[in-house]
Amino acid sequence: MDFNPITIAPFDEEKTAQIAHHYKEIIRLLGEDPDREGLLKSPERVAKAMQFLVSGYEQEPKDILQSAMFTEDYRQMVIVKDIDFYSMCEHHMLPFFGKAHVAYIPNHKITGLSKIARIVEVYARRMQVQERMTTQIKECIQETLNPLGVMVILEAQHLCMQMRGVQKQNSITTTSDFTGVFQQAKTREEFMNLIKR
């Protein structure tokens, strides 16, 4: 599903310079020469990259859903699955990435399908843990649309497990959270069957 990525304002020059200064010192402390040709512009590049990777703090997810809310008498499951996301683990500041699957059952209010993918993106672009991100997406949809129920599943690979630590390259972490009618096993099973197709 195509959707517009988060856009952020031009980088604040003062903030970028401050962050870059610290990264230059980190490079030096790691044993490299920050003044050699290949690393001269790295601190500034990293400063801008980090600002982009946590740009989700600049947006309010509820506003995104409310920008495309419609009244509709539809009370069956709405699923947006296989939403790619990239996030930053707050423990080691290494990426984790994967797929999000989101379902809700409307209660007279629906939202544009791309908005579901957008709120996943906003929460992913923050310092995160997968468990919190799962719950934040669920709560945002529940509180904004007041549907009959919401279910969110995230499946992700964590580079903090794959590149360091236990170094288990093929591990996948799955988290889920749900409300309302998804507390019924039959409804959850229907969702699981539909996202497996």
N, C-alpha and C positions, 0 to 999 in steps of 0.2 A: 504494500500500500504506500503510495507516494504522499508525502506531506512536507510542508515547509519546515526546515530545521529551525531551531532557535536562532534568532538573530540578536546580536548584542551591539550596543553603541560602539563607536570607535574606541579603541583602548585609551584609557586615561594615562596620559604620558607620565605624570608624576608617580602614579601607582605602579606602572610598568617599570619605571626606573628603580623604584624602591625594591620591588621583587627581584629584578635582574641583579641588583647589587648583592642581595643575599645569595642568589644562585651562583654568582661569580665566586663568592667566598666558599660555598659548598664544594664547587669544582676544585678549588685550591686545597681544601681540607681532605678531599678524596685522593689527593696525590697527583692531580693533573695541573698543567699550566694553562690557566684561563686566558692567557695572552697569546697562545699559539694560534696560527691561522684558522684551523678547523673549529676552534672553540670561541673565537672572538665574539661572534654574534649569538652564541648559544644561550647565554643568560637572558638576553632580550627575547629570543624565540621561546624559551621555556616559560618566561613570565607571561607572554601572550597566550601560550598554549594552556597554561594553568588557569588563566582567567576565563578562557573559553570553556574548559572542562568543568568549571564550577559556575557557569553562567546561569544555571537554574535558579540561583538565589535572586536573580533580577526579575523573575516572573512569578505571578500568583496563579497557580493551577486552576483555582475555582473561577477566576475571571475568564480563563480560556474556555471552560465548559459553558459558562453563562453567555459567552459571546455568540453561541450558536445553539440555544435551547428552543425547542419547539413543542407545542402541545400536539400529542398524537395518541389515539386510542389503540395502542399496540401493547400487548402484555405477554409477548413471547420473548425468548432469550435473544439478546443482541450480543454477538461475539466479535471481537477484533483480536485475531491471533497472530502469532509470529511477528510481533513488533520488535524489531532490533533495538537494543539499547547498549550504551557504553557508559559505565559509571566509574567512580574513583573510590576505592576502599579507604575508609577513613583511618584504618589501623596502620596500614603500611604505605598509603598513598600510591598504590599500584592499581591498575585497571581491573575491573570485572565486567563481563559483557555476556550478552545472551539474548534470550527471547522472552517477551512478556505476552501472556494470554489473558484477556480481560473480557468478562461477561457481565451484563446486567439485565434485569427484567424491568422494563419501564413501568412507571405508575403515573401515566398521563404526560410525562415529560421525557423527551429524547434529546440527544445532542448530536452534532455532526460527527461522523465516524472518525474523521481525521483528528478531532479534538481529543479522543481517547489516546491516540498515539502521541499527541502533543503533551498530555500531562505525564505520560510515561517518560518522555524525553526531559521534561522540566525536573522531575524528581531524580532522574538519573544524573543530571548535570549538577550534582551537589556532592559533598563529601558524604558517603553513604555506607550503610551495611544493607545487605540484601533483605534481611528480615524487616527492617524499618521501611525500606522503599516499598515493599509489598503492601504493608499496612497503610502507608500514606496514600498510595493510589486508590486502594479500596475506600478509605475514609473520605477522600476528596469526592469521589463519585457518589457515595452514599449521602454525604452532607449536601451536595449541590443539587443532585437530581431527585433525591428522595425516592429511589426505585424500590421495587419489592425485594430486591436483593442484588448483591454484587459479589463476584468472585474474581480473584486475581491469582495467577500462577506465574512465577518467575523461574526460569531455568538459566543458570549462568556458570561460566568458567571464571575462576579467580586466579589471577596471575600471582597473587601472594602465596597460593598453594602450589602453583605449577612451576614458577621460576625460583622459588626459595622455599624454606621450611621443608615440608614433606615431599615436595617436588613430584606430585602425582598429576601428570599431564592430562590424563583422560577423565578426571573427576568432574562431575556436574553437580551443582547444588540446586535443589528445587525447594522453593518456598511457596506457601499458599495462604490466603486469608479470605474469609467470606462472611456475608451478612444475610439476614432475612431468609428467603426461601431456599438459599443455598445451604442452609443448615440441614436440610433434608437430604439424606444420602442419595435418593433417586435423582434429585435435581443436579447434584454434584456429578453423579455418574453420567448424566446426559451431557453436561459440559465437557467432561473428560473424553467421552466418546467422540464428540464433535471436533475437538481440537486435535485428536489423533488422526482424523481422516486426511 
